[in-house]
C-alpha cells in the first residue's frame, strides 16, 4: 500500500497530531526547543488511531499499562495482536504506514526524531548516512524505556541536568537505534586510542572558562575534532568520570568557594554557574556535598 493513501502527520505540529489522538499530551517538549527530537507524554483510554504515515521517525514507549491490556497494530502492512506491557517499545520509521487500537487506559511516551537529524547523527557514529530504521513491533527494550523516562524527567524538572546531559541521552538513543533497529548495521567508530594530555587540558580549560553557562557535548567534541559519542568515551577513559558529571562537579566546587562569601546570594550563585533555577543548584549540591547550599553557607 503506498503512503499517499495515508494521512501524513507531522508529529511536531499540534494541529496535525490532533487528527489522530483523542486528547492533548500531559507533557510536551514543544517549548524546550530540543534539536531534532520531540517528546510528548500521553494517557489515553480505549482508542483507535487511524492509518497514517509519520514525517518523523517515531518511538513509542509504554510507561503505565493495566493488566491484560490488549492491542492490535498494523505496521508496514503487517498485523500484530498482543498484550501491552510496561517498558515495551514500538519503532515506526518515517513515511511507514501504521495504525493501532487498544482496549483499556494506558500511558506512553512518544518520541519523534527528525530524519535529517537522525542521518547526521548516524554519520557521526558510523561514517555512513545510508543507515535506515526498520519497522519494529512492540517488544521489551529496557534501554529505550530508561532513555524515554530520563527525557521525560528533563521536561518535568526544566532541564535539571542541563544541556550536556540531554546531548548525552540523545547520542545514546541514536547509537542504540543504529545497533538494534536498522536494516544495514552501521559500523560504529571503535573507541581506540586516548585523548592526548594536551587535548584533555584544552577541554578542561574550556569547561572551567565556561562554568557560567550550559556547555554542550558537541562543543567539547569540536575542540578535539571528534564525534560527541567518541569524545564522551575517551574523556571518561582519561578522567574516570563522564563529561557531564565532571562539569557538575566543577560547578559545585565553584559554588562552595562562592558560598564562603556570605555577601553572595545563593540565587546569584546559581545564575552565575549556569543553572536555570536555584532548585537545580540545590539538588546537585546536596547530592554531591550532602547538605544544601544554605546549610553549607551557614556553617562557614
C-alpha positions as a Python dict, from the first residue, in 0.01 Angstrom:
ca = {
    (1, 'X'): (0, 0, 0),
    (2, 'X'): (154, 333, -97),
    (3, 'X'): (199, 601, 166),
    (4, 'X'): (-7, 859, -29),
    (5, 'X'): (-322, 668, 79),
    (6, 'X'): (-247, 751, 441),
    (7, 'X'): (-275, 1068, 643),
    (8, 'X'): (73, 1220, 654),
    (9, 'X'): (134, 1357, 1002),
    (10, 'X'): (400, 1594, 1133),
    (11, 'X'): (427, 1493, 1498),
    (12, 'X'): (580, 1827, 1596),
    (13, 'X'): (261, 2010, 1490),
    (14, 'X'): (-18, 2007, 1745),
    (15, 'X'): (-300, 2058, 1494),
    (16, 'X'): (-188, 1757, 1288),
    (17, 'X'): (-146, 1522, 1585),
    (18, 'X'): (-499, 1609, 1698),
    (19, 'X'): (-628, 1435, 1384),
    (20, 'X'): (-507, 1107, 1537),
    (21, 'X'): (-512, 1124, 1914),
    (22, 'X'): (-818, 1189, 2134),
    (23, 'X'): (-654, 1408, 2399),
    (24, 'X'): (-369, 1656, 2428),
    (25, 'X'): (-40, 1539, 2580),
    (26, 'X'): (8, 1567, 2954),
    (27, 'X'): (364, 1679, 2886),
    (28, 'X'): (548, 1810, 2579),
    (29, 'X'): (898, 1926, 2484),
    (30, 'X'): (747, 2177, 2238),
    (31, 'X'): (880, 2480, 2429),
    (32, 'X'): (1210, 2313, 2519),
    (33, 'X'): (1349, 2355, 2165),
    (34, 'X'): (1536, 2027, 2155),
    (35, 'X'): (1735, 1987, 1837),
    (36, 'X'): (1553, 1742, 1609),
    (37, 'X'): (1390, 1537, 1886),
    (38, 'X'): (1039, 1593, 2020),
    (39, 'X'): (876, 1422, 2320),
    (40, 'X'): (513, 1402, 2423),
    (41, 'X'): (363, 1206, 2711),
    (42, 'X'): (7, 1076, 2677),
    (43, 'X'): (-255, 896, 2880),
    (44, 'X'): (-540, 750, 2675),
    (45, 'X'): (-847, 541, 2736),
    (46, 'X'): (-951, 281, 2478),
    (47, 'X'): (-899, 426, 2132),
    (48, 'X'): (-826, 354, 1768),
    (49, 'X'): (-561, 550, 1576),
    (50, 'X'): (-636, 557, 1201),
    (51, 'X'): (-378, 454, 946),
    (52, 'X'): (-122, 728, 886),
    (53, 'X'): (240, 787, 785),
    (54, 'X'): (459, 999, 1016),
    (55, 'X'): (701, 1257, 878),
    (56, 'X'): (941, 1175, 1163),
    (57, 'X'): (1081, 850, 1299),
    (58, 'X'): (856, 754, 1592),
    (59, 'X'): (950, 567, 1909),
    (60, 'X'): (652, 478, 2132),
    (61, 'X'): (744, 362, 2483),
    (62, 'X'): (477, 221, 2717),
    (63, 'X'): (516, 355, 3071),
    (64, 'X'): (200, 258, 3263),
    (65, 'X'): (-19, -28, 3143),
    (66, 'X'): (-316, -202, 3307),
    (67, 'X'): (-302, -579, 3337),
    (68, 'X'): (-428, -767, 3031),
    (69, 'X'): (-443, -458, 2809),
    (70, 'X'): (-484, -591, 2456),
    (71, 'X'): (-388, -404, 2142),
    (72, 'X'): (-381, -451, 1767),
    (73, 'X'): (-132, -283, 1536),
    (74, 'X'): (-75, -271, 1163),
    (75, 'X'): (278, -170, 1073),
    (76, 'X'): (412, -165, 717),
    (77, 'X'): (127, -394, 601),
    (78, 'X'): (189, -646, 881),
    (79, 'X'): (-55, -715, 1163),
    (80, 'X'): (14, -794, 1528),
    (81, 'X'): (-226, -880, 1813),
    (82, 'X'): (-62, -878, 2155),
    (83, 'X'): (-76, -757, 2513),
    (84, 'X'): (59, -413, 2602),
    (85, 'X'): (337, -425, 2861),
    (86, 'X'): (528, -159, 3051),
    (87, 'X'): (875, -99, 2907),
    (88, 'X'): (784, -225, 2561),
    (89, 'X'): (868, 0, 2265),
    (90, 'X'): (747, 31, 1906),
    (91, 'X'): (966, 177, 1629),
    (92, 'X'): (791, 336, 1330),
    (93, 'X'): (1025, 482, 1065),
    (94, 'X'): (926, 799, 881),
    (95, 'X'): (678, 751, 594),
    (96, 'X'): (579, 399, 703),
    (97, 'X'): (205, 335, 726),
    (98, 'X'): (71, 222, 1062),
    (99, 'X'): (-246, 208, 1270),
    (100, 'X'): (-326, 88, 1622),
    (101, 'X'): (-609, 27, 1865),
    (102, 'X'): (-617, -69, 2233),
    (103, 'X'): (-894, -155, 2476),
    (104, 'X'): (-806, -5, 2815),
    (105, 'X'): (-634, 304, 2952),
    (106, 'X'): (-256, 325, 2935),
    (107, 'X'): (24, 585, 2931),
    (108, 'X'): (314, 617, 2693),
    (109, 'X'): (600, 838, 2579),
    (110, 'X'): (608, 931, 2211),
    (111, 'X'): (948, 1036, 2074),
    (112, 'X'): (972, 1178, 1724),
    (113, 'X'): (1311, 1219, 1555),
    (114, 'X'): (1372, 1437, 1250),
    (115, 'X'): (1507, 1204, 975),
    (116, 'X'): (1768, 1463, 871),
    (117, 'X'): (1899, 1486, 1227),
    (118, 'X'): (1899, 1106, 1251),
    (119, 'X'): (2107, 1074, 932),
    (120, 'X'): (2352, 1339, 1053),
    (121, 'X'): (2398, 1170, 1390),
    (122, 'X'): (2425, 830, 1219),
    (123, 'X'): (2707, 964, 1003),
    (124, 'X'): (2888, 1093, 1314),
    (125, 'X'): (2866, 750, 1472),
    (126, 'X'): (2921, 520, 1173),
    (127, 'X'): (3068, 727, 885),
    (128, 'X'): (2759, 630, 683),
    (129, 'X'): (2435, 818, 616),
    (130, 'X'): (2278, 517, 444),
    (131, 'X'): (2151, 351, 759),
    (132, 'X'): (1772, 308, 758),
    (133, 'X'): (1546, 232, 1051),
    (134, 'X'): (1321, -71, 1009),
    (135, 'X'): (967, -106, 1148),
    (136, 'X'): (960, -293, 1477),
    (137, 'X'): (654, -418, 1664),
    (138, 'X'): (621, -384, 2040),
    (139, 'X'): (898, -559, 2234),
    (140, 'X'): (1075, -514, 2566),
    (141, 'X'): (1362, -263, 2549),
    (142, 'X'): (1489, -153, 2892),
    (143, 'X'): (1735, 100, 2747),
    (144, 'X'): (1475, 280, 2533),
    (145, 'X'): (1243, 275, 2833),
    (146, 'X'): (1511, 429, 3054),
    (147, 'X'): (1606, 696, 2799),
    (148, 'X'): (1242, 788, 2749),
    (149, 'X'): (1184, 827, 3123),
    (150, 'X'): (1504, 1032, 3160),
    (151, 'X'): (1399, 1267, 2879),
    (152, 'X'): (1053, 1299, 3035),
    (153, 'X'): (1214, 1392, 3367),
    (154, 'X'): (1419, 1663, 3195),
    (155, 'X'): (1095, 1829, 3083),
    (156, 'X'): (929, 1789, 3423),
    (157, 'X'): (1229, 1945, 3600),
    (158, 'X'): (1301, 2207, 3332),
    (159, 'X'): (1639, 2058, 3236),
    (160, 'X'): (1759, 1977, 3587),
    (161, 'X'): (2073, 1810, 3449),
    (162, 'X'): (2144, 2063, 3174),
    (163, 'X'): (2210, 2061, 2801),
    (164, 'X'): (2512, 1833, 2826),
    (165, 'X'): (2307, 1557, 2987),
    (166, 'X'): (2037, 1598, 2721),
    (167, 'X'): (2300, 1570, 2446),
    (168, 'X'): (2436, 1253, 2604),
    (169, 'X'): (2089, 1096, 2621),
    (170, 'X'): (2027, 1184, 2257),
    (171, 'X'): (2359, 1033, 2148),
    (172, 'X'): (2287, 714, 2342),
    (173, 'X'): (1939, 695, 2189),
    (174, 'X'): (2068, 728, 1832),
    (175, 'X'): (2351, 478, 1892),
    (176, 'X'): (2104, 225, 2036),
    (177, 'X'): (1867, 264, 1741),
    (178, 'X'): (2156, 215, 1500),
    (179, 'X'): (2266, -101, 1680),
    (180, 'X'): (1927, -266, 1716),
    (181, 'X'): (1673, -118, 1476),
    (182, 'X'): (1843, -73, 1139),
    (183, 'X'): (1835, -283, 825),
    (184, 'X'): (2201, -215, 750),
    (185, 'X'): (2415, -228, 1058),
    (186, 'X'): (2640, 77, 1052),
    (187, 'X'): (2988, 10, 1181),
    (188, 'X'): (3038, 229, 1484),
    (189, 'X'): (3367, 402, 1546),
    (190, 'X'): (3594, 183, 1754),
    (191, 'X'): (3700, 359, 2072),
    (192, 'X'): (4071, 310, 2031),
    (193, 'X'): (4347, 539, 2148),
    (194, 'X'): (4302, 813, 2401),
    (195, 'X'): (4286, 1188, 2441),
    (196, 'X'): (4635, 1333, 2445),
    (197, 'X'): (4735, 1526, 2755),
    (198, 'X'): (4731, 1848, 2552),
    (199, 'X'): (4382, 1789, 2412),
    (200, 'X'): (4249, 1686, 2751),
    (201, 'X'): (4392, 2005, 2901),
    (202, 'X'): (4223, 2215, 2632),
    (203, 'X'): (3888, 2056, 2712),
    (204, 'X'): (3927, 2101, 3087),
    (205, 'X'): (4034, 2464, 3045),
    (206, 'X'): (3731, 2526, 2823),
    (207, 'X'): (3500, 2375, 3084),
    (208, 'X'): (3643, 2593, 3362),
    (209, 'X'): (3626, 2904, 3144),
    (210, 'X'): (3257, 2842, 3073),
    (211, 'X'): (3111, 2736, 3406),
    (212, 'X'): (2869, 3028, 3378),
    (213, 'X'): (2666, 2861, 3105),
    (214, 'X'): (2527, 2530, 2981),
    (215, 'X'): (2805, 2381, 2767),
    (216, 'X'): (2700, 2115, 2516),
    (217, 'X'): (2862, 1781, 2439),
    (218, 'X'): (2905, 1886, 2075),
    (219, 'X'): (3103, 2195, 2182),
    (220, 'X'): (3358, 1993, 2374),
    (221, 'X'): (3387, 1732, 2099),
    (222, 'X'): (3452, 2009, 1847),
    (223, 'X'): (3755, 2126, 2047),
    (224, 'X'): (3931, 1795, 1981),
    (225, 'X'): (3756, 1741, 1644),
    (226, 'X'): (3596, 1403, 1707),
    (227, 'X'): (3234, 1285, 1727),
    (228, 'X'): (3042, 1357, 2050),
    (229, 'X'): (2994, 988, 2127),
    (230, 'X'): (3363, 908, 2072),
    (231, 'X'): (3466, 1212, 2278),
    (232, 'X'): (3246, 1111, 2573),
    (233, 'X'): (3406, 765, 2578),
    (234, 'X'): (3764, 894, 2557),
    (235, 'X'): (3704, 1162, 2819),
    (236, 'X'): (3571, 905, 3064),
    (237, 'X'): (3874, 684, 2995),
    (238, 'X'): (4105, 977, 3070),
    (239, 'X'): (3924, 1124, 3371),
    (240, 'X'): (3743, 825, 3520),
    (241, 'X'): (3415, 1017, 3507),
    (242, 'X'): (3169, 1118, 3237),
    (243, 'X'): (3195, 1472, 3092),
    (244, 'X'): (2853, 1561, 3234),
    (245, 'X'): (2944, 1454, 3587),
    (246, 'X'): (3279, 1634, 3563),
    (247, 'X'): (3109, 1960, 3464),
    (248, 'X'): (2860, 1931, 3751),
    (249, 'X'): (3143, 1862, 3997),
    (250, 'X'): (3332, 2170, 3875),
    (251, 'X'): (3022, 2386, 3916),
    (252, 'X'): (2961, 2258, 4269),
    (253, 'X'): (3326, 2310, 4370),
    (254, 'X'): (3299, 2667, 4244),
    (255, 'X'): (2971, 2711, 4431),
    (256, 'X'): (3139, 2601, 4755),
    (257, 'X'): (3402, 2872, 4712),
    (258, 'X'): (3140, 3137, 4641),
    (259, 'X'): (2924, 3029, 4936),
    (260, 'X'): (3210, 3107, 5173),
    (261, 'X'): (3150, 3472, 5082),
    (262, 'X'): (2831, 3540, 5277),
    (263, 'X'): (2769, 3853, 5071),
    (264, 'X'): (2675, 3648, 4762),
    (265, 'X'): (2313, 3533, 4738),
    (266, 'X'): (2254, 3166, 4659),
    (267, 'X'): (2022, 3262, 4373),
    (268, 'X'): (2302, 3470, 4218),
    (269, 'X'): (2548, 3183, 4254),
    (270, 'X'): (2307, 2951, 4075),
    (271, 'X'): (2263, 3202, 3793),
    (272, 'X'): (2637, 3270, 3762),
    (273, 'X'): (2708, 2896, 3733),
    (274, 'X'): (2463, 2841, 3451),
    (275, 'X'): (2184, 2673, 3648),
    (276, 'X'): (1846, 2772, 3510),
    (277, 'X'): (1689, 2752, 3858),
    (278, 'X'): (1822, 2775, 4211),
    (279, 'X'): (1650, 2443, 4280),
    (280, 'X'): (1883, 2278, 4028),
    (281, 'X'): (2187, 2402, 4222),
    (282, 'X'): (2025, 2283, 4546),
    (283, 'X'): (1967, 1936, 4401),
    (284, 'X'): (2320, 1880, 4269),
    (285, 'X'): (2486, 2046, 4570),
    (286, 'X'): (2307, 1826, 4823),
    (287, 'X'): (2369, 1516, 4610),
    (288, 'X'): (2745, 1578, 4600),
    (289, 'X'): (2814, 1761, 4928),
    (290, 'X'): (2548, 1609, 5150),
    (291, 'X'): (2390, 1935, 5265),
    (292, 'X'): (2201, 2219, 5098),
    (293, 'X'): (2386, 2534, 4985),
    (294, 'X'): (2210, 2729, 5261),
    (295, 'X'): (2326, 2487, 5532),
    (296, 'X'): (2678, 2485, 5390),
    (297, 'X'): (2693, 2866, 5385),
    (298, 'X'): (2562, 2889, 5741),
    (299, 'X'): (2845, 2668, 5868),
    (300, 'X'): (3122, 2873, 5706),
}
